[in-house]
Amino acid sequence: MEGDSSDTSVTPSNRRCTWITGSARKIKDNAADWHNLMLRWDKLNDEGFNLAASIVNMRHSQGDLLVLDTCPPPLSQST
């Protein structure tokens, strides 16, 4: 009994047609592509800002060390 449709009940939830063709399909695909590209952009943007912040923090800490190394020791006053 292959192809017997009596074992599958049709309900409003599974009767819905999900096949999109033509220009509607192209629009949906383009929207999905743009969505994925925006998510990728946000991820790369966040990673870039985090990298830039870590570079700035590293430079600040190196600059502080250089300032400490170049400062002359305090003069002791003997009176």
Distance bins in CASP14 RR format, pairs under 12 A and 6 or more apart:
PFRMAT RR
TARGET T0000
AUTHOR 0000-0000-0000
RMODE 2
METHOD distances of the structure
MODEL  1
1 7 0 0 0 0 1 0 0 0 0 0 0
8 14 0 0 0 0 1 0 0 0 0 0 0
8 15 0 0 0 0 0 1 0 0 0 0 0
9 15 0 0 0 0 0 1 0 0 0 0 0
10 16 0 0 0 0 0 1 0 0 0 0 0
17 24 0 0 0 0 0 1 0 0 0 0 0
18 24 0 0 0 0 0 1 0 0 0 0 0
18 25 0 0 0 0 0 1 0 0 0 0 0
18 28 0 0 0 0 0 1 0 0 0 0 0
19 25 0 0 0 0 1 0 0 0 0 0 0
19 28 0 0 0 0 0 1 0 0 0 0 0
20 26 0 0 0 0 1 0 0 0 0 0 0
20 27 0 0 0 0 1 0 0 0 0 0 0
20 28 1 0 1 0 0 0 0 0 0 0 0
20 29 0 0 0 0 1 0 0 0 0 0 0
20 31 0 0 0 0 0 1 0 0 0 0 0
20 32 0 0 0 0 0 1 0 0 0 0 0
21 27 0 0 0 0 0 1 0 0 0 0 0
21 28 0 0 0 0 0 1 0 0 0 0 0
21 29 0 0 0 0 0 1 0 0 0 0 0
22 28 0 0 0 0 1 0 0 0 0 0 0
22 29 0 0 0 0 0 1 0 0 0 0 0
23 29 0 0 0 0 0 1 0 0 0 0 0
23 30 0 0 0 0 0 1 0 0 0 0 0
24 30 0 0 0 0 0 1 0 0 0 0 0
24 31 0 0 0 0 0 1 0 0 0 0 0
25 31 0 0 0 0 0 1 0 0 0 0 0
25 32 0 0 0 0 0 1 0 0 0 0 0
26 32 0 0 0 0 0 1 0 0 0 0 0
26 33 0 0 0 0 0 1 0 0 0 0 0
27 33 0 0 0 0 0 1 0 0 0 0 0
27 34 0 0 0 0 0 1 0 0 0 0 0
28 34 0 0 0 0 0 1 0 0 0 0 0
28 35 0 0 0 0 0 1 0 0 0 0 0
29 35 0 0 0 0 0 1 0 0 0 0 0
29 36 0 0 0 0 0 1 0 0 0 0 0
30 36 0 0 0 0 0 1 0 0 0 0 0
30 37 0 0 0 0 0 1 0 0 0 0 0
31 37 0 0 0 0 0 1 0 0 0 0 0
31 38 0 0 0 0 0 1 0 0 0 0 0
32 38 0 0 0 0 0 1 0 0 0 0 0
32 39 0 0 0 0 0 1 0 0 0 0 0
33 39 0 0 0 0 0 1 0 0 0 0 0
33 40 0 0 0 0 0 1 0 0 0 0 0
34 40 0 0 0 0 0 1 0 0 0 0 0
34 41 0 0 0 0 0 1 0 0 0 0 0
35 41 0 0 0 0 0 1 0 0 0 0 0
35 42 0 0 0 0 0 1 0 0 0 0 0
36 42 0 0 0 0 0 1 0 0 0 0 0
36 43 0 0 0 0 0 1 0 0 0 0 0
37 43 0 0 0 0 0 1 0 0 0 0 0
37 44 0 0 0 0 0 1 0 0 0 0 0
38 44 0 0 0 0 0 1 0 0 0 0 0
38 45 0 0 0 0 0 1 0 0 0 0 0
39 45 0 0 0 0 0 1 0 0 0 0 0
39 46 0 0 0 0 0 1 0 0 0 0 0
40 46 0 0 0 0 0 1 0 0 0 0 0
40 47 0 0 0 0 0 1 0 0 0 0 0
41 47 0 0 0 0 0 1 0 0 0 0 0
41 48 0 0 0 0 0 1 0 0 0 0 0
42 48 0 0 0 0 0 1 0 0 0 0 0
42 49 0 0 0 0 0 1 0 0 0 0 0
43 49 0 0 0 0 0 1 0 0 0 0 0
43 50 0 0 0 0 0 1 0 0 0 0 0
44 50 0 0 0 0 0 1 0 0 0 0 0
44 51 0 0 0 0 0 1 0 0 0 0 0
45 51 0 0 0 0 0 1 0 0 0 0 0
45 52 0 0 0 0 0 1 0 0 0 0 0
46 52 0 0 0 0 0 1 0 0 0 0 0
46 53 0 0 0 0 0 1 0 0 0 0 0
47 53 0 0 0 0 0 1 0 0 0 0 0
47 54 0 0 0 0 0 1 0 0 0 0 0
48 54 0 0 0 0 1 0 0 0 0 0 0
48 55 0 0 0 0 1 0 0 0 0 0 0
48 56 0 0 0 0 0 1 0 0 0 0 0
49 55 0 0 0 0 0 1 0 0 0 0 0
49 56 0 0 0 0 0 1 0 0 0 0 0
50 56 0 0 0 0 0 1 0 0 0 0 0
50 57 0 0 0 0 0 1 0 0 0 0 0
51 57 0 0 0 0 0 1 0 0 0 0 0
51 58 0 0 0 0 0 1 0 0 0 0 0
52 58 0 0 0 0 0 1 0 0 0 0 0
52 59 0 0 0 0 0 1 0 0 0 0 0
53 59 0 0 0 0 0 1 0 0 0 0 0
53 60 0 0 0 0 0 1 0 0 0 0 0
54 60 0 0 0 0 0 1 0 0 0 0 0
54 61 0 0 0 0 0 1 0 0 0 0 0
55 61 0 0 0 0 0 1 0 0 0 0 0
55 62 0 0 0 0 0 1 0 0 0 0 0
56 62 0 0 0 0 0 1 0 0 0 0 0
56 63 0 0 0 0 0 1 0 0 0 0 0
57 63 0 0 0 0 0 1 0 0 0 0 0
57 64 0 0 0 0 0 1 0 0 0 0 0
58 64 0 0 0 0 0 1 0 0 0 0 0
58 65 0 0 0 0 0 1 0 0 0 0 0
59 65 0 0 0 0 0 1 0 0 0 0 0
59 66 0 0 0 0 0 1 0 0 0 0 0
60 66 0 0 0 0 0 1 0 0 0 0 0
60 67 0 0 0 0 0 1 0 0 0 0 0
61 67 0 0 0 0 0 1 0 0 0 0 0
61 68 0 0 0 0 0 1 0 0 0 0 0
62 68 0 0 0 0 0 1 0 0 0 0 0
62 69 0 0 0 0 0 1 0 0 0 0 0
63 69 0 0 0 0 1 0 0 0 0 0 0
63 70 0 0 0 0 1 0 0 0 0 0 0
64 70 0 0 0 0 0 1 0 0 0 0 0
64 71 0 0 0 0 0 1 0 0 0 0 0
65 71 0 0 0 0 0 1 0 0 0 0 0
END
